Amino acid sequence: MSLSCPFCHSTNVILVEASTQQSNTTLTNLVTPTTLGALGTTVAKSFNLPPIVGGIAGTVLGSVLNAFTEQSTPSQQNLCFCHNCYQKFPTHLLH
């Protein structure tokens, strides 16, 4: 397999490994079932509800959010970068 750009046909192409998107990392670290369970307990206390109700509700909400954010993470894909036209493209476009 030769490394030539499918756009400009230059051979000044390097193989790079694309990292998975980390935009949700901070959000996922803050919105854990444990964190939301503790927050739910505190909120329930402030509304004179049993703390266990808030804890369970927060834990369930955190688990649901955690499941959605884990499903949306893309898999890692190898990419190529052309130093001539500055295009990024997947390795299956190499010719």
N, C-alpha and C positions, 0 to 999 in steps of 0.2 A: 504494500500500500504506500503510494507516494504521498507526501504531504504537499499538496498544491491546493490553493484556495479555489473554491468553486465560483467565486464572484469575479476575482481579477486574474485568476490562474497564476498567481505568484507562488514561488516556492519558499518564500519567507514566512513560513507558518510554524507555529509551535503548538504542542499539545498541552493543554492545561486541564486541571481537574476542577470542575465547578463545585463549589460547596453548596450545601442545602441552604435554603433561605432561613435566616435566623431572626426574622422580624418579629416572630411571636415568642422568642425565647424569654424575654423579660416578662411578658404577659403570662406565659405559661408558668414561670417560676413564682409569680405573685398569686396567680389564681389556681392554687392547688386545693384539693378537697380539705386538707387540714387547715389551711389558712381561712378558707371560706367557712368552715365549720366553727372555728374560733370567732370569726367575725359574726356569724349567725348567733352564736351564744351571747355575745355582747349586745347585739341589737335586740335580741329577745328579752334580755334583762332590762333594757331601757324601756321596753313597752310592757313591762310587768307580765311577760309570758314565761312559761317554764323554759329555762336555758336549754334543756334537751331538745325542745322543738326547733329552736333556732340552730342548734348544732347539727341536727339531722338534716334540716332544710339546706343549710350551707354546704354540708358534705355532699348531698345529692346534686346540688347545683354545680359544685366544683367538679364532681365526677363527670357530669354531662358536658361541661365546658372542656374538660381535659380530653374527653373522647373525641370531641369535634376538632380540637386543635391538633391532636395526634394524627387524625385521618388526613388532614390537609397538608401535611409535610411532604414535599416532593422528594423523589429518590435522587441519589447523586448521579450525575451524567458527565461523561467526559466531553470536553469542548476543545475546539481548536481556535486559535487566534491568529489572524493575518496581520503582520506588521506593515504590510503595504497599504491595504484598504481599511484596516482597523475593524474588520468584521469578526464577530464570534459566530461559530457554527458548530453543530454536533459532528462527531467523527463519522457518522454514516454518510455525510455529504462529501467526504474525501473521494477523490478519483485520481 
